[in-house]
Amino acid sequence: MNSHWNPYRSRTLSRRELLRMSGAGFGALALQALLGEEARAAESPLAVKTPHFEPRAKRVIFLFMHGGPSQVDTFDYKPLLQRDHGKPLPFERPKVVSSVTYNLLKSPWAFKQYGESGMWVSELFPETAKRVDDLCFIKSMWGSNSRHGGALLEMHTGSDTFVRPSMGSWVTYGLGSENQSMPGYITICPTQSHGGANNYGSAFLPAPYAGTPVGAVGIKARDAKIPYIANDRTPAAIQRMELDLVQEMNREQLASTGADAALEGRIESFELAFRMQAEAPGLQDISGETEATRKLYGLDDRVTEDFGLQCLMARRLSEKGVRFVQVSHTYKWDQHADLLRDHSQNAREVDRPIAGLLTDLKARGLLEDTLVVWGGEFGRTPTAQGSDGRDHNPEAFTYWLAGGGVKAGLQYGATDDYGYYSVENKVHFHDLHATILHLLGLDHKRLTYRYAGRDFRLTDVHGEVVTGIFA
C-alpha cells in the first residue's frame, strides 16, 4: 500500500523555521503588552488633560529660596536707604516677628543697571544680572504671615492655617503629566521644617497629585536619588505578572469596601513605580552631559555644584515632561544677623546655577513654554536687627519670573522709598498663584475640587490674575 503525504502528520521543525513561523506571534505579544501599558497610563489620574484655554506655559520650575532673601539687598534698589543709613524709619513699622529693630540699614552691596532693560541688580548676583532681559520682576509682593511656617504654607498652598493641596498638586490635578512614566510633580531636596511635607502634599486631592520628594534638606544633591528604582533580579514581564495579581486583589478589596482614597492611591503608586523603572534611571544619570553643560551649571566648583546639580536635574526632568519641578536652597536666607557674610555665601551658591539654568533652557528652546519662578516666603526689613541683620518682612519682597509667556525685561509694581511696604500694584501670594495657573491655561476660579461639601481651589476666595506681566 502506497503511503501518501499527510499535512497533519507531525514533523520536526528546525529552530529557524520555528522562529520564522512564530515571529508574528511574538510581535503580537509585544504589541499586546504595549497597548496594555498605554491603556493603563490613559486611565491614570496623571493622564494629560485639556486646559481651560490656550496656555502660555506647559510646565513650571520653582526656585525656592528658603528663609526670606532681602529684597533691598538683591533686586530692589533704594537710593534713599543708602542716603539715610543710620536714621530712624520716617514712618510707622508694621508688626513683625521680633520686638526690636533699629534704624535704617543700607545695603552693603553696590547696585548697577544691566541689560537693555536697565534693571538694577546688586553685586550679589553678577551672573543672574546678565540674564535680566529674560526676567520679569514683581517688586510688590506681599504675604499675610511673618512666621516661616505660616509663610511657607501660604506660599506653597495658599493657606497659612489649614492643610491644603500644594500649588504643584493643583497644577498636576489640572493638567496631568506629559510623561506617564514619571510623577507629575517632583521636589528636589525639600525642607523638612516649617510645614514639612504639607508644603508639597496633595491634602484632600487624590494621592497621585502629591509632590514626590527626591532627597531632603541636609542630603547632598548628588545623593538625592529615587530609591529602589532598579530591579535587576526579576524580569519586567514577571514583575508585571506579580503586579497584576496584587492589583487584582487591591481592586477586589476596593470594590467590596467602596471609595478608599488610601487604597486608590496605593494602586496608582504601584503602577507608576513599575513604569518609572524604564525612565527614572536614565533621567538621574547625568554622565552623558557635556563638560560645557556641567561648567554652565557650576558643577566644576564645590561652592555651586550642589545647587547646580539640582538646577540641572530640574531641566532634565522638565525636558522629559514632568509638569512641576521645585528645587530648594533650604533655610539659608534667614539673616537676623551676619547679613553680609551669609547673604554673600548664599548668593555665591545659587547665582551661577540659576544663570546656567536660564541660559540652558533658552538654548534648548524650552524657556518659551517653561515658567521659571524665583523667590522666598517673605522679604526682610530695611531697618537693622542688631548691628548686621534684618528681620522678617511679609509686607514687601521681590519675585521674578522668566519664560512661559511673561514679559521679559519688565519691572512690575514698586515698594516705598525704603523698601518696607509694597505700595504700587501690590501682588499677594493668592494673585501670584492665580497668575501662574492662568499662564498654564487654567482659570483659578474653575479649577476646583469638592471636599467635605465645599468646592475648594488654590486661591480660596481670593486672587486676581496679574495680566500686566503677560507678554
C-alpha distance (Angstrom), angle and dihedral (degrees) to the residues before:
residue distance angle dihedral
M1 . . .
N2 3.73 . .
S3 3.79 116.6 .
H4 3.77 118.3 -132.6
W5 3.83 129.4 -154.0
N6 3.80 112.0 -94.9
P7 3.81 115.9 -156.7
Y8 3.80 90.5 -155.5
R9 3.74 93.9 52.7
S10 3.82 111.6 114.1
R11 3.75 120.3 -115.1
T12 3.79 136.1 173.0
L13 3.83 116.6 -95.0
S14 3.75 122.5 -149.1
R15 3.82 118.5 -125.1
R16 3.81 90.4 -109.2
E17 3.82 92.0 52.6
L18 3.79 91.6 47.3
L19 3.82 92.6 52.4
R20 3.81 91.5 45.1
M21 3.79 94.2 50.0
S22 3.82 96.4 42.4
G23 3.81 98.3 38.0
A24 3.76 92.6 97.6
G25 3.77 89.0 52.4
F26 3.79 92.2 55.0
G27 3.79 89.1 50.3
A28 3.78 90.4 50.7
L29 3.79 91.0 52.2
A30 3.79 91.2 49.9
L31 3.80 90.9 47.6
Q32 3.78 91.3 49.1
A33 3.80 91.0 52.1
L34 3.81 91.3 47.6
L35 3.79 93.1 49.3
G36 3.78 89.5 47.8
E37 3.79 90.9 54.8
E38 3.81 91.6 47.9
A39 3.79 91.3 49.2
R40 3.79 92.0 50.8
A41 3.81 90.9 47.7
A42 3.81 91.3 49.9
E43 3.80 89.5 54.6
S44 3.81 91.7 50.8
P45 3.81 120.2 110.3
L46 3.82 85.7 -126.2
A47 3.81 93.2 60.9
V48 3.82 111.5 128.1
K49 3.81 112.1 -86.9
T50 3.77 130.4 -160.3
P51 3.83 113.7 -105.7
H52 3.79 121.4 -129.1
F53 3.80 91.9 -108.8
E54 3.79 140.5 -7.4
P55 3.83 107.4 -50.5
R56 3.78 125.9 -137.8
A57 3.82 91.9 -158.8
K58 3.80 133.1 34.0
R59 3.79 101.1 -166.0
V60 3.81 143.6 13.2
I61 3.80 135.2 -132.2
F62 3.80 111.5 -168.2
L63 3.82 117.1 -162.5
F64 3.80 103.6 -161.0
M65 3.81 119.6 -162.2
H66 3.81 102.6 -162.5
G67 3.79 115.5 -150.8
G68 3.78 103.1 36.9
P69 3.83 119.5 -79.9
S70 3.77 115.3 -134.5
Q71 3.79 111.1 -106.6
V72 3.82 93.1 -159.6
D73 3.81 90.4 55.5
T74 3.80 98.4 45.0
F75 3.82 119.6 29.5
D76 3.83 108.8 -13.7
Y77 3.80 106.0 79.3
K78 3.83 114.7 -160.0
P79 3.83 115.1 -174.8
L80 3.81 91.7 -175.9
L81 3.78 90.3 57.0
Q82 3.80 88.2 57.1
R83 3.80 91.8 46.3
D84 3.81 96.7 46.6
H85 3.80 98.1 42.7
G86 3.81 110.5 153.9
K87 3.80 95.5 17.7
P88 3.81 124.2 115.9
L89 3.79 117.5 -94.2
P90 3.84 104.0 -95.0
F91 3.82 94.3 -138.0
E92 3.79 139.4 39.6
R93 3.77 117.7 -69.1
P94 3.80 122.1 -131.1
K95 3.77 121.0 -118.3
V96 3.79 108.5 -85.4
V97 3.79 136.4 173.8
S98 3.78 99.3 -86.3
S99 3.77 125.8 51.6
V100 3.79 96.5 -137.4
T101 3.77 129.8 55.7
Y102 3.76 122.6 153.0
N103 3.76 138.1 -149.3
L104 3.78 127.9 -39.3
L105 3.79 115.1 -59.6
K106 3.80 118.1 -154.5
S107 3.77 120.1 -141.0
P108 3.81 112.7 -95.3
W109 3.81 88.8 -146.0
A110 3.79 127.7 78.3
F111 3.81 120.2 -124.2
K112 3.80 127.1 -142.1
Q113 3.77 135.5 -180.0
Y114 3.79 117.4 -111.0
G115 3.78 139.2 -168.8
E116 3.77 130.6 1.6
S117 3.81 88.4 -60.1
G118 3.80 91.2 59.5
M119 3.80 94.3 -136.3
W120 3.79 117.2 177.5
V121 3.81 114.2 -122.5
S122 3.79 128.5 169.8
E123 3.77 122.4 -122.6
L124 3.81 87.4 -105.2
F125 3.82 88.7 83.2
P126 3.82 108.9 38.2
E127 3.83 94.7 151.2
T128 3.79 96.7 44.1
A129 3.82 86.7 47.3
K130 3.80 88.5 65.7
R131 3.82 88.8 61.5
V132 3.83 98.1 49.0
D133 3.78 92.4 114.6
D134 3.82 86.9 65.1
L135 3.80 93.7 49.4
C136 3.78 132.9 89.6
F137 3.81 110.5 -156.1
I138 3.79 122.2 -153.4
K139 3.80 102.0 -162.9
S140 3.81 96.1 175.7
M141 3.80 105.4 63.3
W142 3.79 119.6 144.5
G143 3.80 138.2 172.6
S144 3.77 139.6 -163.7
N145 3.79 102.0 -122.4
S146 3.80 131.5 62.1
R147 3.82 95.5 -168.0
H148 3.79 121.2 89.1
G149 3.79 95.6 -127.8
G150 3.79 96.6 49.0
A151 3.79 93.0 39.6
L152 3.82 93.2 51.3
L153 3.79 91.4 49.8
E154 3.80 91.7 47.5
M155 3.78 91.9 49.1
H156 3.80 94.4 46.3
T157 3.82 101.4 35.3
G158 3.80 108.7 15.5
S159 3.81 92.8 -114.5
D160 3.79 129.2 83.8
T161 3.80 94.8 -172.7
F162 3.83 108.9 38.2
V163 3.79 135.7 50.4
R164 3.79 104.8 -104.1
P165 3.83 135.6 162.5
S166 3.77 114.1 -82.9
M167 3.79 124.3 -113.1
G168 3.82 91.9 -106.5
S169 3.80 90.0 51.3
W170 3.80 92.0 53.3
V171 3.81 90.2 48.9
T172 3.81 93.7 52.4
Y173 3.82 90.8 42.7
G174 3.80 88.9 54.8
L175 3.80 99.5 41.7
G176 3.80 109.7 15.9
S177 3.79 119.0 -145.7
E178 3.79 131.0 -61.4
N179 3.81 89.3 -142.9
Q180 3.80 115.4 56.7
S181 3.80 91.0 -171.0
M182 3.80 94.2 62.3
P183 3.81 135.5 49.5
G184 3.78 113.9 -91.0
Y185 3.81 92.7 -131.7
I186 3.81 124.3 39.6
T187 3.80 127.2 176.2
I188 3.81 117.2 -164.9
C189 3.81 118.5 -145.7
P190 3.83 94.4 -17.4
T191 3.78 123.4 -169.0
Q192 3.79 118.6 -95.4
S193 3.80 94.3 -158.7
H194 3.80 135.2 64.9
G195 3.79 94.6 42.1
G196 3.79 96.6 -18.4
A197 3.79 114.5 -163.7
N198 3.81 91.5 3.8
N199 3.79 86.9 75.0
Y200 3.81 90.8 66.4
G201 3.80 101.6 21.1
S202 3.80 127.1 115.1
A203 3.86 94.8 -135.0
F204 3.82 105.6 -172.0
L205 3.81 94.5 -5.2
P206 3.82 113.2 98.5
A207 3.80 113.4 -77.5
P208 3.85 97.2 -110.0
Y209 3.81 89.0 69.8
A210 3.81 93.7 61.5
G211 3.78 118.6 108.4
T212 3.79 115.4 -99.7
P213 3.82 109.1 -134.5
V214 3.79 116.7 -140.9
G215 3.78 107.2 -165.4
A216 3.79 122.1 -27.8
V217 3.78 141.5 -124.3
G218 3.79 110.0 -54.8
I219 3.79 93.4 28.0
K220 3.78 116.9 108.2
A221 3.78 113.2 -116.7
R222 3.80 90.7 -122.6
D223 3.83 88.1 60.5
A224 3.81 94.3 44.1
K225 3.79 99.8 104.2
I226 3.77 134.8 148.2
P227 3.82 100.0 -103.7
Y228 3.80 128.3 -132.1
I229 3.79 91.9 11.5
A230 3.81 97.1 138.0
N231 3.80 127.5 62.0
D232 3.78 110.5 -174.8
R233 3.80 94.6 168.9
T234 3.81 101.7 61.4
P235 3.82 122.8 51.0
A236 3.81 115.1 -123.5
A237 3.80 92.4 -115.8
I238 3.81 91.4 56.7
Q239 3.81 90.9 45.4
R240 3.79 88.5 52.9
M241 3.78 91.5 52.6
E242 3.80 91.6 48.5
L243 3.79 91.7 47.6
D244 3.82 92.1 47.9
L245 3.80 89.4 55.4
V246 3.80 92.4 49.3
Q247 3.81 92.1 45.5
E248 3.80 91.3 49.4
M249 3.80 89.5 56.2
N250 3.82 91.2 44.6
R251 3.80 92.0 52.0
E252 3.80 91.9 47.2
Q253 3.79 87.9 52.8
L254 3.80 90.4 48.1
A255 3.80 91.4 50.1
S256 3.79 91.5 51.9
T257 3.81 97.5 45.4
G258 3.80 100.7 35.4
A259 3.79 125.1 -139.8
D260 3.80 111.6 9.9
A261 3.81 114.8 166.7
A262 3.80 93.4 -167.0
L263 3.80 93.7 52.0
E264 3.80 92.9 43.3
G265 3.80 89.2 51.2
R266 3.79 90.7 49.8
I267 3.80 91.6 51.7
E268 3.79 91.1 52.0
S269 3.80 93.6 44.0
F270 3.82 91.3 54.0
E271 3.80 91.0 52.3
L272 3.80 93.0 47.2
A273 3.80 92.5 46.6
F274 3.80 89.6 53.6
R275 3.80 92.4 51.2
M276 3.81 92.7 44.7
Q277 3.81 91.1 65.2
A278 3.79 88.9 74.9
E279 3.81 96.6 45.7
A280 3.80 113.7 26.8
P281 3.83 101.0 61.6
G282 3.79 91.8 57.6
L283 3.79 92.7 45.4
Q284 3.78 91.8 52.3
D285 3.80 93.2 48.4
I286 3.82 108.9 87.5
S287 3.82 95.2 173.8
G288 3.80 89.6 110.0
E289 3.82 93.9 58.7
T290 3.79 114.1 108.5
E291 3.77 123.6 -113.1
A292 3.80 88.5 -114.5
T293 3.81 91.2 56.6
R294 3.79 92.0 47.8
K295 3.78 90.2 51.7
L296 3.81 91.5 46.2
Y297 3.81 90.2 59.8
G298 3.81 93.5 42.6
L299 3.79 97.6 -110.0
D300 3.81 88.5 141.2
D301 3.82 92.3 65.5
R302 3.80 124.2 67.0
V303 3.83 90.0 -144.3
T304 3.80 94.6 57.5
E305 3.81 103.7 24.3
D306 3.81 97.3 90.1
F307 3.80 98.6 52.3
G308 3.79 89.0 33.3
L309 3.79 90.9 60.0
Q310 3.80 90.1 49.6
C311 3.81 90.0 53.2
L312 3.81 92.1 46.5
M313 3.81 90.3 51.2
A314 3.81 89.4 49.0
R315 3.80 89.4 56.5
R316 3.81 92.6 46.5
L317 3.80 92.8 48.7
S318 3.80 93.5 45.5
E319 3.78 91.3 47.3
K320 3.81 88.7 55.5
G321 3.79 94.3 52.3
V322 3.81 105.9 -92.7
R323 3.80 102.2 152.7
F324 3.83 101.9 -148.0
V325 3.81 126.1 21.3
Q326 3.79 124.7 178.7
V327 3.79 126.0 -169.2
S328 3.78 119.7 -170.8
H329 3.76 132.8 -152.5
T330 3.75 88.8 -158.3
Y331 3.79 123.3 -132.7
K332 3.77 99.4 -41.3
W333 3.81 103.6 117.2
D334 3.82 99.9 70.3
Q335 3.80 98.8 109.9
H336 3.80 107.6 172.0
A337 3.80 82.7 151.2
D338 3.80 137.3 9.1
L339 3.80 92.1 38.5
L340 3.81 94.4 160.9
R341 3.79 94.8 49.6
D342 3.80 100.4 40.5
H343 3.81 102.3 37.3
S344 3.81 86.7 50.1
Q345 3.80 91.8 53.3
N346 3.80 93.5 44.0
A347 3.78 93.2 51.1
R348 3.81 91.9 47.9
E349 3.80 89.2 55.6
V350 3.82 96.3 51.8
D351 3.81 108.7 24.6
R352 3.79 100.3 79.2
P353 3.84 95.0 40.8
I354 3.81 91.7 50.2
A355 3.80 92.3 50.1
G356 3.81 88.8 45.8
L357 3.79 91.8 52.5
L358 3.81 92.5 50.8
T359 3.80 91.5 46.5
D360 3.80 93.0 48.0
L361 3.80 95.0 46.5
K362 3.79 91.0 50.1
A363 3.80 93.5 47.2
R364 3.82 90.8 51.8
G365 3.80 93.6 47.6
L366 3.80 90.7 -114.5
L367 3.80 99.8 113.8
E368 3.79 91.8 72.2
D369 3.81 92.7 69.3
T370 3.82 100.7 20.3
L371 3.80 116.1 88.2
V372 3.81 112.0 -147.6
V373 3.81 115.4 -163.3
W374 3.83 125.4 -170.1
G375 3.80 127.6 -171.6
G376 3.80 150.9 92.1
E377 3.79 137.3 -116.1
F378 3.83 95.0 -87.0
G379 3.80 141.9 -24.4
R380 3.80 135.1 -106.1
T381 3.79 134.9 -100.5
P382 3.81 120.0 -99.1
T383 3.80 85.5 -138.5
A384 3.79 122.0 83.8
Q385 3.76 125.7 -103.2
G386 3.76 105.8 -157.5
S387 3.76 112.2 -28.4
D388 3.80 100.0 -50.9
G389 3.78 112.4 18.0
R390 3.78 144.8 79.5
D391 3.80 129.5 -138.9
H392 3.82 128.2 -131.0
N393 3.79 115.1 -75.1
P394 3.83 120.3 -173.4
E395 3.81 90.7 169.9
A396 3.80 95.3 79.0
F397 3.78 138.2 10.5
T398 3.79 141.8 136.4
Y399 3.79 132.0 -106.3
W400 3.76 126.1 177.9
L401 3.78 131.0 -159.0
A402 3.79 131.0 -166.3
G403 3.78 135.7 -168.5
G404 3.78 121.6 -7.7
G405 3.80 97.3 94.8
V406 3.81 101.0 -50.6
K407 3.79 122.5 132.0
A408 3.80 109.7 -98.6
G409 3.80 120.4 -136.7
L410 3.81 92.7 21.7
Q411 3.79 132.4 136.6
Y412 3.80 112.6 -157.8
G413 3.80 122.7 -169.7
A414 3.79 129.2 -6.9
T415 3.78 144.1 -131.7
D416 3.81 128.3 -134.4
D417 3.79 122.1 -81.3
Y418 3.82 92.1 -79.8
G419 3.80 100.3 35.8
Y420 3.81 97.3 -112.7
Y421 3.81 101.0 118.8
S422 3.79 133.3 28.8
V423 3.79 103.8 -123.9
E424 3.81 109.5 163.3
N425 3.84 124.5 58.1
K426 3.78 92.1 -15.1
V427 3.81 115.7 -150.9
H428 3.80 119.3 -158.0
F429 3.81 122.7 -163.8
H430 3.82 87.5 -103.2
D431 3.81 88.7 58.2
L432 3.80 91.9 47.4
H433 3.81 90.8 51.1
A434 3.81 91.8 48.5
T435 3.81 89.6 49.8
I436 3.81 95.1 48.7
L437 3.81 90.6 50.4
H438 3.81 90.8 47.8
L439 3.80 91.6 52.6
L440 3.81 87.1 54.1
G441 3.80 91.2 52.6
L442 3.81 96.1 -101.2
D443 3.79 126.8 127.1
H444 3.80 105.2 -139.6
K445 3.82 90.5 -148.4
R446 3.80 92.6 53.8
L447 3.80 97.6 42.1
T448 3.81 96.6 88.6
Y449 3.80 139.5 145.4
R450 3.79 124.2 -156.7
Y451 3.77 112.8 -128.9
A452 3.81 130.8 157.9
G453 3.80 90.6 -3.9
R454 3.79 96.4 -52.8
D455 3.80 136.1 95.0
F456 3.79 106.2 -123.2
R457 3.80 127.9 -164.8
L458 3.80 136.9 -179.5
T459 3.80 92.8 -105.1
D460 3.83 94.7 43.5
V461 3.83 103.7 -153.7
H462 3.80 94.6 -28.7
G463 3.78 140.7 70.9
E464 3.78 137.2 96.6
V465 3.80 122.9 -152.7
V466 3.82 110.6 -116.2
T467 3.80 97.1 -135.6
G468 3.81 90.9 169.7
I469 3.81 91.2 80.3
F470 3.83 95.9 53.2
A471 3.77 118.9 112.5
